[in-house]
Amino acid sequence: MKGITMMNSAAAISVEVRPATQEDHQWLYELHEQAHKALVERAYGPWKQDQQRAFFAPVVNDHEVFIFSDGDREVGAVYLGERDGDVWLELVEILPEFQRQGYGTHVVRWVVQRASEQGTGTLLQVHRLNEDAHRLYVSEGFSPAGENETHHLMRKSVQS
């Protein structure tokens, strides 16, 4: 495990990051449902378990997945890949009770630092309805890199 500490305005956040294993897949799906159900229902209609499990299986299987925890409590996960020579930030998911406490900022900074250590930028897409995430990415220096009907594509260049 890799321990990283980040200060937020209220207190220090001490986050441990570890690679996910096959044994984590059920928890990861439950996290996915808790973190994204409201957005999915707002954008596409009712949450359909079979449809979401079919969507989620390749996401978890085709990416490098890390789980992060604060103390003995798992807080969220991040899914990484590669696209166009950059680190591709597929998903950041945080349990609702830990959202808006600095964990998302921490994870985004961790991903950008990791990408910079590899000599690459960071690329992601954010749903147009996910305004909080969009604000976070803008505040962390991501710039527009394209868009489609449902998502903004954003990129942050290699950090020096």
C-alpha positions in Angstrom: 0.0 0.0 0.0 1.1 3.5 -0.7 0.2 6.1 2.0 -0.4 9.7 0.9 -1.5 12.6 3.1 -3.4 15.6 1.8 -4.6 18.5 3.9 -8.1 19.9 3.4 -9.6 22.9 5.1 -11.1 20.8 7.9 -8.5 18.2 8.7 -5.8 16.0 7.3 -6.9 13.2 5.0 -4.5 10.3 5.1 -5.3 8.1 2.1 -3.9 4.6 1.4 -4.0 3.4 -2.2 -3.9 -0.2 -3.2 -4.6 -2.1 -6.4 -8.0 -3.8 -6.6 -8.2 -7.6 -6.8 -10.9 -10.0 -8.1 -12.2 -10.2 -4.5 -13.0 -6.5 -4.7 -15.3 -6.7 -7.7 -18.6 -6.9 -5.8 -17.7 -4.0 -3.6 -16.6 -2.0 -6.6 -20.0 -2.6 -8.3 -21.8 -1.5 -5.1 -19.6 1.6 -5.0 -20.4 2.2 -8.7 -24.1 2.0 -8.0 -23.9 4.3 -5.0 -21.7 6.9 -6.7 -23.4 7.0 -10.1 -27.1 5.9 -9.8 -28.5 9.4 -9.4 -26.6 10.7 -12.4 -27.5 7.7 -14.5 -31.2 8.1 -13.6 -31.1 11.8 -14.4 -29.4 11.3 -17.7 -30.9 8.0 -19.0 -33.8 6.9 -16.9 -34.2 4.1 -14.3 -31.2 2.2 -13.1 -31.4 -1.3 -14.6 -29.2 -3.8 -12.7 -28.6 -6.1 -15.7 -27.7 -3.2 -18.0 -25.4 -1.6 -15.4 -23.6 -4.9 -14.6 -23.0 -5.4 -18.4 -21.6 -1.9 -18.6 -19.5 -2.2 -15.5 -17.9 -5.7 -16.2 -15.5 -4.5 -19.0 -14.8 -1.2 -17.1 -13.5 -3.1 -14.1 -11.8 -5.8 -16.2 -10.1 -3.6 -18.8 -8.6 -1.0 -16.5 -6.0 -0.7 -13.8 -8.2 -0.2 -10.7 -7.1 1.2 -7.4 -9.1 1.4 -4.2 -8.3 4.1 -1.7 -9.2 4.2 2.0 -8.9 6.6 4.9 -8.0 4.6 8.0 -9.9 1.4 8.0 -12.7 2.7 5.7 -12.6 2.2 2.0 -13.6 5.5 0.4 -13.6 5.0 -3.3 -11.9 3.8 -6.4 -10.2 5.1 -9.6 -10.0 3.3 -12.9 -7.1 4.1 -15.2 -6.1 3.1 -18.7 -4.2 4.6 -21.7 -5.6 6.6 -24.6 -3.8 8.6 -27.2 -0.5 8.3 -25.3 -2.0 9.8 -22.1 -3.2 8.2 -18.9 -6.9 7.8 -19.3 -8.9 8.5 -16.2 -12.0 6.3 -16.9 -13.8 6.8 -13.5 -13.4 8.3 -10.1 -16.0 6.9 -7.7 -16.4 8.0 -4.1 -18.9 6.7 -1.6 -21.6 9.4 -1.2 -20.9 10.0 2.5 -17.3 10.9 1.6 -18.1 13.2 -1.3 -17.3 16.9 -1.1 -14.6 16.3 1.5 -11.5 16.5 -0.6 -11.2 12.9 -1.6 -11.9 13.6 -5.3 -9.3 16.3 -5.4 -6.8 14.0 -3.8 -7.5 11.2 -6.3 -7.3 13.5 -9.3 -4.0 14.9 -8.1 -2.7 11.4 -7.4 -3.6 10.4 -11.0 -2.0 13.5 -12.5 1.2 13.0 -10.5 1.3 9.3 -11.6 0.8 10.3 -15.2 3.6 13.0 -14.9 6.0 10.4 -13.5 5.3 8.4 -16.6 5.9 11.4 -18.8 2.3 11.7 -20.0 -0.7 14.0 -19.7 -4.1 12.9 -18.2 -7.2 12.6 -20.4 -10.7 12.1 -19.2 -14.4 12.6 -20.1 -17.0 14.0 -17.7 -20.8 13.7 -18.2 -22.4 17.1 -19.1 -24.8 16.7 -16.1 -21.9 16.0 -13.7 -21.3 19.7 -13.0 -19.5 19.1 -9.6 -16.9 16.8 -11.3 -16.5 19.3 -14.2 -15.8 22.1 -11.7 -13.3 19.9 -9.9 -11.4 19.1 -13.2 -11.3 22.7 -14.3 -10.0 23.8 -10.8 -7.3 21.2 -11.2 -6.1 22.6 -14.5 -7.9 20.4 -17.0 -8.7 22.1 -20.3 -11.4 21.3 -22.9 -10.2 18.7 -25.5 -13.5 17.9 -27.3 -17.0 16.9 -26.6 -19.9 14.8 -27.7 -23.6 14.7 -27.1 -23.2 13.6 -23.5 -19.7 14.2 -22.3 -16.9 16.8 -22.2 -13.4 15.5 -23.0 -10.7 17.2 -20.9 -6.9 17.0 -20.8 -4.2 18.1 -18.5 -0.7 18.3 -19.9 2.4 16.7 -18.4 3.3 18.4 -15.2 6.9 19.6 -14.9 
